[in-house]
Amino acid sequence: MLILLVGTHIYLTFRLRFIQKYIGKAIKLSLTRTSEGEGDVSHFGALTTALAATVGTGNIVGVATAVGLGGPGAVFWLWITGVFGIATKYAEALLSVKYRVKNQLGQMAGGPMYVLERGLKMKWLGVLFALFTAIAGFGIGVSVQANSIADMVKNTFNIPPWITGLVIAILTAIVIIGGIKSIAKVCEALVPFMAIVYILGCLIIILMNISALPGAIVTILKSAFTGQAMVGGFAGAGVMQAIRYGVARGLFSNESGLGSAPIAAAAAQTPNPARQALVQMTGTFWDTVVICLLTGLVLVTTGAWQTGLKGAALTKTAFEQIPVVGPITLTIGLLTFVYSTILGWSYYCEKAVEYLFGTKAVMPYRWLWVAAAFIGSVMTLPLVWSIADVLNGMMAIPNLISLIALSGVLVAETKRYVWEDRLEEKAPEENF
C-alpha cells in the first residue's frame, strides 16, 4: 500500500508538472470567501470540512508513533510524503468536482464513486469504494478519534471514558443532523481556531528550545538516511524503519490518495474543477507540511523522543516540558482536532451511504455515527487502529485506479485552467 500510494504521489507530481509550485496561489484562493458557481457550500467551507476530517490524531499521536518507532528520521519521510501528496490531493479533488452530480434533494454529490462510475464507466468499483468508505469511517473517522479523546481526558482529568463518550456523542449529534451546511458552518469557525492555537503552541515550545533547533534539524536529516542508534530510552531504528513509519503515519495523517477529502470538495461552489482542486490541495500543505512538521520538531527539540515512550504518552511528555502552555495547547489541540475529524468524516460516510442506498438511508446512518462515537470511547485501541488501517487501504485502491486511468483528463483540465491561467472561467455545463 505504501509503495502504491507514494508511487501515485510521485507519478502525479511529474504528470502535473509539479503542481506544488502553485501552492502560494492556492492559499490565496482558499482565503478569499467568494461563492461562485453551483454548489452547497463556499469553497472555504468545503476546504475546512476536508481539513476538519484530515487534521486529527494523526497530527499529534501519529507523528509521535512515527518518531517513537522510526526515530527522528521519520519526521523527514513524513514531511516528504506530504510534499508529494499535494499533487494527489489536487488530482482527486479535480476529478470529484468534474464528475459530481445532483441528488434527489438538489444537493451536490461527488467523490471517487462517481468518478469511477461516470469517468471510467466502472460502477462496480464505485460501489466497492462507497462500501469501504461507509465501513472505514467507523474506524478512522469516529472510533479512533473518540478513543483518543476519552483516553486523554481519563489520564488528564480522571474522567471515566463512558462520560466523555456520552458528551462527544451529544455534541456530534447536534451538528451532523443538520447535514453539510451545518457541518461546514462549524468547521469554518473551528478549523482556523484550532490550527492557529496548536501552531502557536508548537512555535512557543520550539522558541523556548531554540538553541536545540539546529541540532534537531541535523538529527532529523542524518537519521532519515543513516538510521538512529540507541539514545536514552530510545531503542534504536534503521533507515527502513524511519521510512516505513514516517511514510505510513504521513499517509494516515493527510489522507492523500484515500479518496475521502474529494467528497467534501464536490460540495463546493466553484466555476470550474481546477479552481477547487487548488483550494483543496492546501489541505495537505497545512496538515502535513506545516502541522506534522511542527509536532515532529517539538518532539525532537525537547529531547522527548529519547524517553522511549510512544504515541500519545510521548507527545504528552514533550508538551509537559513547557509549564502551563504545553499541556493547554495539547489538550485544546487534541480535543478540537478529534471532534472536527468526527464531523468531517461523518459527511464523507453519509455520501457513500447515499450512493449505495439513496438519500433515505442518510438519517439512520447519522444516528449510527453518533452511537459509534460513544462505543469508540470505551473500546480497546490497538484493534481499532488495525481495522482503520486495513479499511483505509481498501478505500485507496479503487481511488488510485481512477487517478492513474484518468490522468489524461487531469492534464487536460489543468492545462486549460491552471497552466493557461483561466481559473475564473466557468466550466461547460456538461461538467456538472
Steps between C-alpha positions, in 0.01 A plus 500: 500500500780743589672436164167542315413827671847657489542380140176677403611818683827507304338406166236775528760755614691452173188455282359832630837679465550550873158647579649569847658819359151658497462462878531879558222575251293213647527639856397845375196347321403301809490811718270701271147411600324534166199287409483456126365213295272221613552324831372458856773683696771760432838371381638602841226295669588196287871542584443537875265197501775294331764649733278423800503135399872497413652689794451253783683252721742430213651844549565451871493130590593376150817714480601383849444136398721551193780661706467249785541203262704643212713762675537871412561409133133405472415874519686558171325214317163607641562852365610376156182289480300820557688699233438236229149431634393854403484389133273204581269716713470745208429218252227326701322830576505602131343172386238507778378847401508412127287186539266612781122475466189644668301266725120481540511783754689732263824467699841430349633144525850408391810303585695203359182288470357746244840537330521121460141477373488805271866542404608137467158334452587260784201527732587172678830656612313812613269279708803330658658837584176627657465179701859519632451871587172444684665230715850656526351819642405314816874436550701801384214749515343441839623206716873587490420866559254448788737246658792747493298774663351271769847365581651847532214633716530193727877549543480877547178550699422143616155510336364153404495433122124439490431858621734644232336274241154625593608866469667434160188318376267788601726770348532296180123453469435874540710580189473206258122467503494832308711361212782664300392863552497453876832306496670759275378787720654345812820401316548850354515635856673207673776403254684837475473544879635154586780518243617846615496401871694179434753661261562786747545253787753299299689816398520617864644163606751503211602862580553408866737226378643708214861410582413133436333570162807486268611173667146360470488573124842334452383196704181469290690519169783269609277229644271518192785353293719317753257379766517583869710324762376434854471822704358523851185286508476494119569148377657598166360479145636435151440705185223264385313548827532879469361484145228248580358676806551851362322421173224293663409765757533775239250323275264438793521864600446680167278232335628589149400214272237353732220673311331645809567876474375538139150405623494837684658678200204391285262710715687825428375800304760537225505616137719208388654180642864618497432805717354292782777241456761769571307605812473138623871426451584762765348253749798264464739796524353617832449151639835334431746757367420743786320337799665155494844659450446730802394202716812312388726796579342531847571130570863527385597846635369419849687165497177316586564242224788361707269392783400176327131591523264464204176653371296734719728448803799630301316811379373566854855483639632741235227756565520466880859628490354847456289590805138610447530580124598145399221295662234762411609502133498123481161466670331766283675361191393141554145581612427727201693288246314187602155656515540667159621172345185323622290772330690502169506122466128473575436695178731276295329188626143624459579584136631144452180362658291733282678361190422144606147529639363844404424810709254316731786305660690815607312585821515147653875495417549831683352347815724194462793741480397667826483155667846413365642814664390361835606136435842610368572680828484177701665258248858370509726706276737254321206316340345830386826619339546167318147507358545866396830433318365196311182674385693815401710286268190345347358850433820620337526229230187589291583871541860460380377301197277794400781756550747311281243397233366856471836679517442618140182680614697653791765636264239642256306678778818631666632629166174681426447669837834507688784503246312742273393707805122489444397415856194728499359350178173312539515133402258370232166382644563133413771497771228523759 
